[in-house]
Amino acid sequence: DETRNLLMLAGTAGEMRHALETISVFDLDWMAGMSVGLFTLKSVDVKNILPELELLFGEKSRGPFAGMLRVIPIERMNAVFIATPRAHYLEQARTWVERLDRDGGKSGTRLHVYAVQNGNAEKIASLLSQVIGAKTTGGSAPASVAPGLTGAAVQSGIGRSHHRRSDAQRGT
């Protein structure tokens, strides 16, 4: 009966038991016990991120999450729907979606800060401007990040001693 979504069965007690056991194999609530998430993408198109998520979580993935997550693109919302039987896997999926939802620096401007350790920042900025045409600013105003930009700090110190010799010690 399609209207009421019913199966009508007739048979002996053994046939009925066998039929009900068979039906129970197919009549499952696939969402019971599942944790689900809908992740709206901000920087990339769902069509671009889907192959990457499939490599991480898909049936053919060789990683630890292979087949444990079902990833479904929702193109209209530029989002991915993820379902998994384990709630903690959903948090891992969220982390990876956020990591992959980046444009790779292709748009926008990022501000990088380098703490000059062995020279004069203004002189280096002037040289850098001449070499690559970068704009320089001088002064000693406190550093801040402009609205809409992400700050990043770059430091160098590989192979350097933490002790600085004075000019007298260097013989200059």
N, CA and C of each residue as an Amber inpcrd file, in Angstrom:
protein
   516
   0.8570000  -1.1770000   0.0000000   0.0000000   0.0000000   0.0000000
   0.9070000   1.2460000   0.0000000   1.0600000   1.8730000  -1.1650000
   1.9490000   3.0270000  -1.2950000   1.4600000   4.2410000  -0.5210000
   0.1730000   4.4210000  -0.4320000  -0.3720000   5.5920000   0.2440000
   0.0290000   5.6180000   1.7120000  -0.0730000   4.5010000   2.3820000
   0.2520000   4.4280000   3.8130000   1.6370000   3.8430000   4.0750000
   2.3820000   3.5290000   3.0160000   3.7300000   2.9690000   3.1330000
   3.7240000   1.6670000   3.9340000   2.8270000   0.7490000   3.5430000
   2.6610000  -0.5290000   4.2380000   2.9540000  -1.6950000   3.3090000
   3.4750000  -2.7840000   3.8760000   3.6120000  -4.0580000   3.1670000
   2.5710000  -5.0050000   3.7520000   1.8570000  -5.6950000   2.9030000
   0.8880000  -6.6890000   3.3710000   1.4320000  -8.0560000   3.0210000
   1.5580000  -8.9180000   4.0360000   2.1730000 -10.2240000   3.8710000
   1.1940000 -11.3300000   4.2550000   1.3580000 -12.4500000   3.6180000
   0.5570000 -13.6300000   3.9640000   1.4770000 -14.8350000   3.8850000
   1.2980000 -15.7940000   4.7670000   2.1110000 -17.0030000   4.7440000
   2.0660000 -17.7130000   6.0770000   2.8200000 -18.7810000   6.1620000
   2.8790000 -19.5540000   7.4040000   3.6930000 -18.7700000   8.4310000
   3.6940000 -19.2390000   9.6580000   4.4440000 -18.5710000  10.7260000
   5.9320000 -18.5140000  10.3820000   6.4970000 -19.5710000   9.8570000
   7.9150000 -19.6050000   9.4700000   8.2030000 -18.6500000   8.3270000
   7.3110000 -18.6230000   7.3380000   7.4910000 -17.7100000   6.2040000
   7.4060000 -16.2510000   6.6580000   6.4760000 -15.9930000   7.5810000
   6.3110000 -14.6220000   8.0850000   7.5610000 -14.1810000   8.8640000
   8.0850000 -15.0830000   9.7010000   9.2880000 -14.7740000  10.4860000
  10.4570000 -14.4690000   9.5320000  10.6270000 -15.3190000   8.5170000
  11.7000000 -15.1180000   7.5380000  11.5060000 -13.7990000   6.7730000
  10.2960000 -13.4960000   6.3680000  10.0010000 -12.2530000   5.6420000
  10.2920000 -11.0410000   6.5220000   9.8860000 -11.0890000   7.7950000
  10.1200000  -9.9600000   8.6990000  11.6160000  -9.7620000   8.9730000
  12.3610000 -10.8550000   9.0830000  13.8120000 -10.7420000   9.2680000
  14.4550000 -10.0960000   8.0390000  14.0010000 -10.4930000   6.8660000
  14.5340000  -9.9290000   5.6220000  14.1800000  -8.4520000   5.5080000
  12.9510000  -8.1070000   5.8300000  12.5120000  -6.7050000   5.7640000
  13.3330000  -5.8450000   6.7170000  13.6170000  -6.3650000   7.9170000
  14.3550000  -5.5700000   8.9080000  15.7730000  -5.2360000   8.4390000
  16.3180000  -6.0490000   7.5400000  17.6420000  -5.7560000   6.9870000
  17.5990000  -4.5050000   6.1070000  16.4950000  -4.3120000   5.4050000
  16.3850000  -3.1930000   4.4630000  15.6610000  -1.9770000   5.0320000
  14.8080000  -2.1750000   6.0200000  14.0110000  -1.0780000   6.5730000
  14.7630000  -0.4400000   7.7410000  15.7680000   0.3390000   7.4030000
  16.6200000   0.9570000   8.4140000  16.4670000   2.4680000   8.4100000
  16.6080000   3.0500000   9.5820000  16.6820000   4.5020000   9.7000000
  18.1570000   4.8570000   9.5690000  18.5630000   5.2650000   8.3730000
  19.9700000   5.5100000   8.0880000  20.5360000   6.6920000   8.8670000
  19.6920000   7.5450000   9.3770000  20.1750000   8.7090000  10.1180000
  20.2300000   8.4620000  11.6290000  19.6680000   7.3530000  12.1070000
  19.6900000   7.0660000  13.5430000  21.1350000   6.9430000  14.0180000
  21.4620000   7.6610000  15.0700000  22.8030000   7.5940000  15.6350000
  23.8650000   8.3490000  14.8580000  23.4660000   9.0890000  13.8430000
  24.4390000   9.8250000  13.0310000  24.6230000  11.2420000  13.5820000
  25.8270000  11.7350000  13.4760000  26.1250000  13.1350000  13.7610000
  26.2750000  13.8150000  12.4110000  25.6370000  14.9570000  12.2660000
  25.6570000  15.6450000  10.9790000  26.0690000  17.0990000  11.1620000
  26.6570000  17.6480000  10.1150000  27.0370000  19.0510000  10.1240000
  26.8670000  19.6440000   8.7430000  26.4930000  20.8970000   8.7140000
  26.3840000  21.6440000   7.4670000  27.3860000  22.7880000   7.5680000
  28.3920000  22.7570000   6.7060000  29.4830000  23.7180000   6.7730000
  29.4450000  24.6320000   5.5530000  29.1150000  25.8990000   5.7810000
  29.0680000  26.8860000   4.7120000  30.4850000  27.3820000   4.4370000
  30.8610000  27.3730000   3.1750000  32.2090000  27.7770000   2.7760000
  32.2600000  29.2800000   2.5430000  33.3600000  29.8930000   2.9300000
  33.5050000  31.3420000   2.8080000  34.4460000  31.7560000   1.6780000
  35.4880000  30.9670000   1.4330000  36.5260000  31.3950000   0.4910000
  36.6030000  30.5890000  -0.7900000  36.1670000  29.3500000  -0.7760000
  36.2780000  28.5020000  -1.9630000  34.9080000  27.9850000  -2.3770000
  34.8200000  27.5690000  -3.6190000  33.5860000  27.0080000  -4.1540000
  33.4820000  25.5410000  -3.7570000  32.2730000  25.1030000  -3.4340000
  32.0680000  23.7210000  -2.9990000  32.5560000  22.7230000  -4.0480000
  32.4660000  23.0840000  -5.3230000  32.9390000  22.1850000  -6.3890000
  34.4480000  21.9640000  -6.3020000  35.1700000  22.9670000  -5.8150000
  36.6240000  22.8610000  -5.7190000  37.0830000  22.1020000  -4.4770000
  36.3460000  22.2280000  -3.3930000  36.7630000  21.5900000  -2.1450000
  36.3260000  20.1240000  -2.0690000  35.2830000  19.7630000  -2.7980000
  34.7470000  18.4010000  -2.7190000  35.7790000  17.3260000  -3.0600000
  36.5430000  17.4470000  -4.1550000  37.5450000  16.4040000  -4.4420000
  38.5800000  16.2570000  -3.3190000  38.9330000  17.3680000  -2.6860000
  39.9020000  17.3150000  -1.5930000  39.3150000  16.5940000  -0.3840000
  38.0480000  16.8750000  -0.0760000  37.3940000  16.1880000   1.0410000
  37.2300000  14.7030000   0.7490000  36.9540000  14.3710000  -0.5060000
  36.8330000  12.9550000  -0.8770000  38.1700000  12.2330000  -0.7120000
  39.2720000  12.9200000  -1.0210000  40.5950000  12.3160000  -0.8170000
  40.8570000  12.0440000   0.6610000  40.3650000  12.9310000   1.5160000
  40.5730000  12.7650000   2.9500000  39.6270000  11.7450000   3.5720000
  38.3370000  11.8110000   3.1900000  37.3170000  11.0490000   3.9020000
  36.5750000  10.0140000   3.0770000  36.7320000  10.0450000   1.7690000
  35.9380000   9.1870000   0.8910000  36.2260000   7.7050000   1.0460000
  35.3910000   6.9060000   0.4210000  35.5120000   5.4450000   0.4650000
  36.8780000   4.9720000  -0.0200000  37.4420000   5.6660000  -1.0000000
  38.7160000   5.2380000  -1.5870000  39.9300000   5.8750000  -0.9120000
  39.6860000   6.6900000   0.1070000  40.7860000   7.3250000   0.8240000
  41.6330000   6.2690000   1.5230000  42.9030000   6.5660000   1.6600000
  43.7920000   5.6390000   2.3700000  44.0560000   6.1210000   3.7910000
  43.3880000   7.2010000   4.1850000  43.5950000   7.7710000   5.5130000
  42.7500000   7.0860000   6.5750000  42.9080000   7.5080000   7.8170000
  42.1930000   6.8760000   8.9280000  40.6800000   7.1030000   8.9070000
  40.2110000   8.1120000   8.1770000  38.7830000   8.4040000   8.1290000
  38.0980000   7.7970000   6.9090000  38.7890000   6.9520000   6.1770000
  38.2510000   6.3720000   4.9400000  36.8830000   5.7460000   5.1850000
  35.8890000   6.2740000   4.5060000  34.5410000   5.7270000   4.5770000
  33.7770000   6.0300000   5.8510000  34.3860000   6.7370000   6.7990000
  33.7060000   7.0220000   8.0630000  32.8450000   8.2790000   7.9870000
  33.0000000   9.0430000   6.9410000  32.2100000  10.2550000   6.7780000
  31.5700000  10.2530000   5.4030000  30.3700000  10.7330000   5.3490000
  29.6720000  10.8930000   4.0760000  29.6400000  12.3790000   3.7870000
  30.2140000  12.7930000   2.6620000  30.2990000  14.2050000   2.2950000
  29.3850000  14.4540000   1.1080000  28.4530000  15.3980000   1.2760000
  27.4910000  15.7190000   0.2200000  27.5590000  17.2210000  -0.0580000
  27.8330000  17.6100000  -1.3080000  27.8730000  19.0410000  -1.6220000
  26.4640000  19.6210000  -1.6930000  26.3020000  20.8220000  -1.1820000
  25.0500000  21.5770000  -1.2990000  25.4140000  22.8420000  -2.0780000
  25.3680000  22.7390000  -3.4090000  25.8470000  23.8250000  -4.2670000
  25.0580000  25.1160000  -4.0780000  23.7600000  25.0160000  -3.8970000
  22.9140000  26.2010000  -3.7520000  23.3680000  27.0720000  -2.5760000
  23.8810000  26.4370000  -1.5320000  24.3170000  27.1490000  -0.3300000
  25.8380000  27.3120000  -0.2600000  26.5570000  26.7750000  -1.2480000
  28.0190000  26.7090000  -1.2220000  28.4730000  26.1300000   0.1210000
  27.9530000  24.9380000   0.3890000  28.2080000  24.2800000   1.6690000
  28.4150000  22.7900000   1.4530000  28.9590000  22.1320000   2.4790000
  29.0620000  20.6770000   2.4670000  28.2930000  20.1390000   3.6630000
  27.5430000  19.0820000   3.4150000  26.8180000  18.3520000   4.4570000
  27.6630000  17.1270000   4.7610000  27.9860000  16.9250000   6.0220000
  28.8060000  15.7810000   6.4140000  28.0610000  14.9890000   7.4770000
  27.9700000  13.6770000   7.2650000  27.3320000  12.7750000   8.2240000
  28.3280000  11.6930000   8.6190000  28.3370000  11.3500000   9.8930000
  29.2400000  10.3200000  10.4050000  28.6090000   9.6350000  11.6160000
  28.9010000   8.3590000  11.8240000  28.3570000   7.6740000  12.9930000
  29.0820000   8.0540000  14.2900000  30.1730000   8.7780000  14.2060000
  30.9410000   9.1330000  15.4020000  31.0540000  10.6510000  15.5170000
  30.5410000  11.1880000  16.6240000  30.4990000  12.6380000  16.8170000
  31.8870000  13.2770000  16.7610000  32.8900000  12.6220000  17.3170000
  34.2230000  13.2370000  17.3160000  34.8160000  13.3080000  15.9090000
  34.3570000  12.4690000  14.9910000  34.8050000  12.5740000  13.6060000
  34.2660000  13.8510000  12.9670000  33.0900000  14.2670000  13.4030000
  32.4990000  15.4870000  12.8550000  33.3700000  16.6970000  13.2050000
  33.9240000  16.7160000  14.3950000  34.8120000  17.8180000  14.7770000
  36.0920000  17.8020000  13.9370000  36.6090000  16.6120000  13.6480000
  37.7790000  16.5070000  12.7720000  37.4350000  17.0120000  11.3720000
  36.2540000  16.6550000  10.9000000  35.8120000  17.1170000   9.5780000
  35.6980000  18.6380000   9.5620000  35.1430000  19.2140000  10.6360000
  35.0160000  20.6760000  10.7280000  36.4000000  21.3320000  10.6140000
  37.3610000  20.7820000  11.3270000  38.7220000  21.3200000  11.2870000
  39.2770000  21.2960000   9.8690000  39.0860000  20.1840000   9.1600000
  39.6180000  20.0710000   7.8000000  38.8720000  20.9710000   6.8240000
  37.5610000  21.1070000   6.9940000  36.8070000  22.0120000   6.1150000
  37.3280000  23.4330000   6.3040000  37.5510000  23.8360000   7.5500000
  38.0640000  25.1840000   7.8070000  39.4630000  25.3680000   7.2270000
  40.3060000  24.3500000   7.3150000  41.6580000  24.4430000   6.7530000
  41.6320000  24.5520000   5.2340000  40.7330000  23.8090000   4.6170000
  40.6610000  23.8020000   3.1540000  39.8850000  24.9950000   2.6020000
  39.0830000  25.6380000   3.4360000  38.2740000  26.7760000   3.0060000
  39.1140000  28.0540000   3.0350000  40.2080000  28.0170000   2.3280000
  41.0980000  29.1720000   2.2050000  41.4310000  29.3410000   0.7410000
  41.6390000  30.5690000   0.3500000  41.9110000  30.8220000  -1.0630000
  43.3910000  30.7450000  -1.4050000  44.2190000  30.3350000  -0.4750000
  45.6440000  30.1860000  -0.7620000  46.3590000  31.5000000  -0.9960000
  45.8170000  32.5790000  -0.4610000  46.4670000  33.8750000  -0.6250000
  46.2640000  34.4900000  -1.9900000  45.3360000  33.9430000  -2.7790000
  45.1400000  34.4490000  -4.1380000  44.3880000  35.7700000  -4.1570000
  43.6390000  36.0420000  -3.1060000  42.9190000  37.3060000  -3.0740000
  43.1860000  37.9910000  -1.7480000  43.0560000  39.2850000  -1.7470000
  43.2880000  40.0270000  -0.5250000  44.7750000  40.2390000  -0.2800000
  45.0660000  40.9980000   0.7420000  46.4350000  41.3080000   1.0940000
  46.6890000  40.8580000   2.5160000  47.8260000  40.2590000   2.7380000
  48.2180000  39.8620000   4.0870000  49.3790000  40.7330000   4.5160000
  49.4290000  40.9930000   5.7850000  50.5040000  41.7820000   6.3520000
  51.4630000  40.8370000   7.0630000  52.7230000  40.8870000   6.6880000
  53.7480000  40.0680000   7.3310000  54.6680000  40.9910000   8.1180000
  54.9860000  40.6110000   9.3230000  55.8600000  41.4120000  10.1690000
  57.1440000  40.6320000  10.4070000  58.2600000  41.2690000  10.1460000
  59.5660000  40.6590000  10.3940000  60.3020000  41.5420000  11.3930000
  60.6900000  40.9780000  12.5030000  61.4370000  41.7240000  13.5100000
  62.9070000  41.7330000  13.1010000  63.3790000  42.8790000  12.6400000
  64.7700000  43.0060000  12.2050000  65.6620000  42.8570000  13.4310000
  66.6300000  41.9550000  13.3390000  67.4800000  41.6540000  14.4910000
  68.8840000  42.2280000  14.3650000  69.3830000  42.3810000  13.1640000
  70.7880000  42.7540000  13.0040000  71.0050000  43.9750000  12.1280000
  69.9870000  44.7340000  11.8960000  70.1440000  45.8960000  11.0370000
  69.1390000  46.9650000  11.4090000  69.0130000  47.9600000  10.5570000
  68.0900000  49.0610000  10.7660000  66.8640000  48.8380000   9.8820000
  65.6950000  48.7560000  10.5020000  64.4650000  48.4430000   9.7800000
  64.1670000  49.4630000   8.6870000  64.3910000  50.7490000   8.9670000
  64.0970000  51.7770000   7.9660000  65.0000000  51.6470000   6.7460000
  66.2760000  51.3430000   6.9690000  67.2100000  51.1830000   5.8500000
  66.8490000  49.9490000   5.0190000  66.5120000  48.8630000   5.7050000
  66.1330000  47.6440000   4.9860000  64.8420000  47.8680000   4.2090000
  63.8880000  48.6080000   4.7960000  62.6350000  48.9000000   4.0990000
  62.8960000  49.7110000   2.8400000  63.8230000  50.6620000   2.9310000
  64.1700000  51.4720000   1.7650000  64.7940000  50.6110000   0.6690000
  65.7080000  49.7160000   1.0580000  66.3230000  48.8050000   0.0870000
  65.2750000  47.8900000  -0.5420000  64.3910000  47.3680000   0.2840000
  63.3370000  46.4800000  -0.2030000  62.4420000  47.2090000  -1.1940000
  62.1460000  48.4560000  -0.8940000  61.3270000  49.2630000  -1.7880000
  61.9930000  49.4200000  -3.1490000  63.2970000  49.6300000  -3.1510000
  64.0330000  49.7920000  -4.4060000  64.0890000  48.4870000  -5.1960000
  64.2150000  47.3760000  -4.4860000  64.3640000  46.0810000  -5.1520000
  63.0470000  45.5710000  -5.7170000  61.9850000  45.6210000  -4.9150000
  60.7210000  45.0350000  -5.3810000  59.5950000  46.0360000  -5.5390000
  59.8790000  47.3030000  -5.3060000  58.8590000  48.3180000  -5.5090000
  57.8210000  48.3620000  -4.4090000  58.1760000  47.8710000  -3.2300000
  57.2280000  47.8800000  -2.1140000  57.1480000  49.2740000  -1.5230000
  55.9900000  49.6270000  -1.0020000  55.8280000  50.9000000  -0.3240000
  56.3670000  50.7490000   1.0890000  57.0410000  51.7730000   1.5750000
  57.5810000  51.7110000   2.9280000  56.9980000  52.8340000   3.7480000
  56.9450000  52.5900000   5.0390000  56.5140000  53.6240000   5.9610000
  57.5090000  53.6550000   7.0970000  57.8000000  54.8050000   7.5660000
  58.7410000  54.9300000   8.6730000  58.0120000  55.3480000   9.9170000
  58.7680000  55.5400000  10.9720000  58.1770000  55.9930000  12.2080000
  58.1920000  54.9120000  13.2580000  57.7530000  55.3380000  14.4400000
  57.7730000  54.3940000  15.5550000  56.3930000  54.1930000  16.1490000
  55.3480000  54.3830000  15.3530000  53.9900000  54.1550000  15.8500000
  53.8170000  52.6790000  16.1510000  52.9920000  52.3530000  17.1510000
  52.7920000  50.9350000  17.4630000  52.1920000  50.1980000  16.2730000
  52.6160000  48.9800000  16.0990000  52.1410000  48.1740000  14.9700000
  50.6930000  47.7790000  15.1680000  49.9450000  47.7770000  14.0790000
  48.5670000  47.3050000  14.1190000  48.2400000  46.7120000  12.7600000
  47.1700000  45.9510000  12.7220000  46.7490000  45.3080000  11.4860000
  45.5490000  46.0670000  10.9490000  45.5860000  46.4100000   9.6890000
  44.4930000  47.1390000   9.0690000  43.2430000  46.2800000   9.0200000
  42.0560000  46.8960000   9.0580000  40.8110000  46.1220000   8.9900000
  40.7780000  45.2400000   7.7570000  40.3740000  44.0110000   7.9330000
  40.2560000  43.0780000   6.8270000  41.5280000  42.3130000   6.5070000
  42.6360000  42.6330000   7.1950000  43.8930000  41.9310000   6.9480000
  44.1860000  40.9770000   8.0890000  44.9880000  39.9790000   7.8090000
  45.4110000  39.0160000   8.8110000  46.8820000  39.2410000   9.0940000
  47.2370000  39.3940000  10.3370000  48.6250000  39.6010000  10.6960000
  49.3870000  38.2910000  10.7490000  50.6610000  38.3550000  10.4730000
  51.5220000  37.1760000  10.5670000  52.9030000  37.6530000  10.9680000
  53.5470000  36.9330000  11.8590000  54.8900000  37.2920000  12.2970000
  55.8860000  36.3200000  11.7110000  57.0010000  36.8410000  11.2380000
  58.0610000  36.0100000  10.6790000  59.3140000  36.3060000  11.4740000
  59.9550000  35.2660000  11.9720000  61.1960000  35.4580000  12.7090000
  62.2500000  34.5360000  12.1530000  63.4510000  34.9910000  12.2290000
  64.5680000  34.1730000  11.7910000  65.5090000  34.0280000  12.9580000
  66.1160000  32.9060000  13.0850000  67.0470000  32.7130000  14.1790000
  67.7730000  31.3980000  14.0400000  67.5730000  30.7410000  12.9380000
  68.1930000  29.4430000  12.7160000  69.6990000  29.6170000  12.6590000
  70.3940000  28.9060000  13.4880000  71.8490000  28.9260000  13.4680000
  72.4660000  30.1830000  14.0540000  71.6910000  31.0270000  14.7100000
  72.2300000  32.2540000  15.2860000  72.4070000  32.0820000  16.7850000
  73.4050000  32.7230000  17.2950000  73.6340000  32.7170000  18.7340000
  72.7200000  33.7520000  19.3590000  72.2920000  33.4850000  20.5760000
  71.4410000  34.4440000  21.2730000  72.2740000  35.5170000  21.9710000
  73.6020000  35.4310000  21.8880000  74.4830000  36.4120000  22.5120000
  74.9560000  37.3890000  21.4490000  74.8260000  38.6630000  21.7490000
  75.3080000  39.6900000  20.8230000  76.5970000  40.2800000  21.3460000
  77.5470000  40.3840000  20.4980000  78.8190000  40.9970000  20.8900000
  78.7410000  42.4960000  20.6500000  79.3460000  43.2390000  21.5280000
  79.3720000  44.6880000  21.3490000  80.3670000  45.0380000  20.2530000
  80.3240000  46.2930000  19.7980000  81.2620000  46.7530000  18.7790000
  82.7010000  46.5990000  19.2660000  82.9250000  46.8450000  20.5560000
  84.2790000  46.7430000  21.1130000  84.7680000  45.3050000  21.0620000
  83.8800000  44.3490000  21.3350000  84.2620000  42.9420000  21.3100000
  84.5620000  42.4830000  19.8840000  83.8790000  43.0650000  18.9080000
  84.0840000  42.6910000  17.5130000  85.3070000  43.3620000  16.9190000
  85.8120000  44.3380000  17.6200000  86.9990000  45.0340000  17.1200000
  86.6690000  46.1080000  16.1120000  85.4530000  46.6680000  16.1900000
  85.0870000  47.7380000  15.2520000  85.0050000  49.0600000  15.9520000
